[in-house]
Amino acid sequence: MESPPPEKQTVRVTILNRQYTLRAAGDPADIERMAAQLDDLMLALAAKAPSADSTHIAVLACLHLADKLTALDRDMELLRRSVDQKSDKCRGMIEELIATAGESL
């Protein structure tokens, strides 16, 4: 029997000097932390482009985050390949040891 989904909680955050009320099932502290990181990013972008409106800043923030996500996906794929190669190498070594041990019996 599956447990019911966690109950959503109301979390108030401020992003780019605007308050938002969110309903989220996650830990409110995590939501607040993510919102603070997004706020920092958007404020930094706004400082670099003072004439940009909030939509423009939000799009720039999304592009920045998409770039980071793409880089993390690339890194994860490289790690997966490395683990697969090392697993194959270990499997081969184990099979070789088993074969060698079988020959000596």
C-alpha beads as a LAMMPS data file, in Angstrom:
LAMMPS data file: protein, C-alpha beads

105 atoms
104 bonds

1 atom types
1 bond types

-500.0 500.0 xlo xhi
-500.0 500.0 ylo yhi
-500.0 500.0 zlo zhi

Masses

1 110.0

Atoms # bond

1 1 1 0.000 0.000 0.000
2 1 1 1.418 3.366 -1.005
3 1 1 1.663 6.122 1.541
4 1 1 -0.272 9.285 0.752
5 1 1 1.722 12.137 -0.802
6 1 1 3.163 14.572 1.736
7 1 1 0.855 17.400 2.635
8 1 1 1.687 20.687 0.947
9 1 1 2.717 23.574 3.143
10 1 1 2.551 27.295 2.483
11 1 1 5.928 29.011 2.175
12 1 1 6.404 32.749 1.678
13 1 1 9.503 33.838 -0.225
14 1 1 10.826 37.045 -1.736
15 1 1 12.362 37.019 -5.198
16 1 1 13.469 40.195 -6.942
17 1 1 11.766 42.307 -4.284
18 1 1 8.406 40.597 -4.816
19 1 1 6.747 38.301 -2.335
20 1 1 5.375 34.945 -3.442
21 1 1 3.277 32.468 -1.535
22 1 1 4.095 28.924 -2.598
23 1 1 2.476 25.612 -1.745
24 1 1 5.064 22.881 -1.693
25 1 1 5.327 19.328 -0.411
26 1 1 9.055 19.662 0.253
27 1 1 10.826 20.939 3.316
28 1 1 9.989 24.659 3.692
29 1 1 13.614 25.398 4.598
30 1 1 14.730 23.865 1.274
31 1 1 12.195 25.971 -0.636
32 1 1 13.341 29.110 1.191
33 1 1 16.985 28.283 0.446
34 1 1 16.278 27.751 -3.263
35 1 1 14.285 30.969 -3.430
36 1 1 17.128 32.867 -1.746
37 1 1 19.611 31.499 -4.295
38 1 1 17.319 32.497 -7.142
39 1 1 16.827 35.923 -5.585
40 1 1 20.601 36.412 -5.330
41 1 1 21.036 35.408 -8.980
42 1 1 18.257 37.669 -10.224
43 1 1 19.451 40.634 -8.153
44 1 1 22.965 40.169 -9.554
45 1 1 21.578 40.075 -13.091
46 1 1 19.437 43.148 -12.395
47 1 1 22.500 45.021 -11.158
48 1 1 24.304 44.247 -14.427
49 1 1 21.303 45.273 -16.539
50 1 1 19.545 48.045 -14.592
51 1 1 17.192 48.925 -17.449
52 1 1 15.963 45.322 -17.863
53 1 1 12.452 44.484 -16.727
54 1 1 11.671 41.568 -14.424
55 1 1 10.655 39.291 -17.315
56 1 1 13.992 39.854 -19.052
57 1 1 15.846 39.171 -15.805
58 1 1 13.798 36.000 -15.218
59 1 1 14.627 34.741 -18.723
60 1 1 18.333 35.435 -18.164
61 1 1 18.166 33.594 -14.828
62 1 1 16.456 30.623 -16.517
63 1 1 19.141 30.518 -19.199
64 1 1 21.859 30.673 -16.543
65 1 1 20.247 27.814 -14.599
66 1 1 19.671 25.781 -17.782
67 1 1 23.371 26.179 -18.616
68 1 1 24.323 24.917 -15.146
69 1 1 21.911 22.000 -15.463
70 1 1 23.336 21.074 -18.870
71 1 1 26.874 21.132 -17.456
72 1 1 25.784 18.945 -14.520
73 1 1 24.057 16.516 -16.891
74 1 1 27.267 16.321 -18.950
75 1 1 29.341 15.700 -15.812
76 1 1 26.888 13.034 -14.634
77 1 1 27.092 11.243 -17.983
78 1 1 30.910 11.274 -17.829
79 1 1 30.763 9.840 -14.302
80 1 1 28.325 7.121 -15.419
81 1 1 30.632 6.128 -18.253
82 1 1 33.619 6.056 -15.918
83 1 1 31.750 3.876 -13.411
84 1 1 30.593 1.552 -16.211
85 1 1 34.160 1.187 -17.514
86 1 1 35.532 0.499 -14.045
87 1 1 32.730 -1.976 -13.341
88 1 1 33.465 -3.817 -16.585
89 1 1 37.168 -3.909 -15.716
90 1 1 36.446 -5.241 -12.200
91 1 1 34.017 -7.829 -13.588
92 1 1 36.697 -9.018 -16.013
93 1 1 39.259 -9.255 -13.233
94 1 1 36.864 -11.214 -11.023
95 1 1 35.987 -13.584 -13.863
96 1 1 39.688 -14.077 -14.542
97 1 1 40.358 -14.815 -10.853
98 1 1 37.476 -17.300 -10.745
99 1 1 38.741 -19.022 -13.897
100 1 1 42.278 -19.156 -12.495
101 1 1 41.044 -20.509 -9.159
102 1 1 38.973 -23.142 -10.983
103 1 1 41.997 -24.295 -12.960
104 1 1 44.079 -24.772 -9.834
105 1 1 41.500 -27.021 -8.152

Bonds

1 1 1 2
2 1 2 3
3 1 3 4
4 1 4 5
5 1 5 6
6 1 6 7
7 1 7 8
8 1 8 9
9 1 9 10
10 1 10 11
11 1 11 12
12 1 12 13
13 1 13 14
14 1 14 15
15 1 15 16
16 1 16 17
17 1 17 18
18 1 18 19
19 1 19 20
20 1 20 21
21 1 21 22
22 1 22 23
23 1 23 24
24 1 24 25
25 1 25 26
26 1 26 27
27 1 27 28
28 1 28 29
29 1 29 30
30 1 30 31
31 1 31 32
32 1 32 33
33 1 33 34
34 1 34 35
35 1 35 36
36 1 36 37
37 1 37 38
38 1 38 39
39 1 39 40
40 1 40 41
41 1 41 42
42 1 42 43
43 1 43 44
44 1 44 45
45 1 45 46
46 1 46 47
47 1 47 48
48 1 48 49
49 1 49 50
50 1 50 51
51 1 51 52
52 1 52 53
53 1 53 54
54 1 54 55
55 1 55 56
56 1 56 57
57 1 57 58
58 1 58 59
59 1 59 60
60 1 60 61
61 1 61 62
62 1 62 63
63 1 63 64
64 1 64 65
65 1 65 66
66 1 66 67
67 1 67 68
68 1 68 69
69 1 69 70
70 1 70 71
71 1 71 72
72 1 72 73
73 1 73 74
74 1 74 75
75 1 75 76
76 1 76 77
77 1 77 78
78 1 78 79
79 1 79 80
80 1 80 81
81 1 81 82
82 1 82 83
83 1 83 84
84 1 84 85
85 1 85 86
86 1 86 87
87 1 87 88
88 1 88 89
89 1 89 90
90 1 90 91
91 1 91 92
92 1 92 93
93 1 93 94
94 1 94 95
95 1 95 96
96 1 96 97
97 1 97 98
98 1 98 99
99 1 99 100
100 1 100 101
101 1 101 102
102 1 102 103
103 1 103 104
104 1 104 105
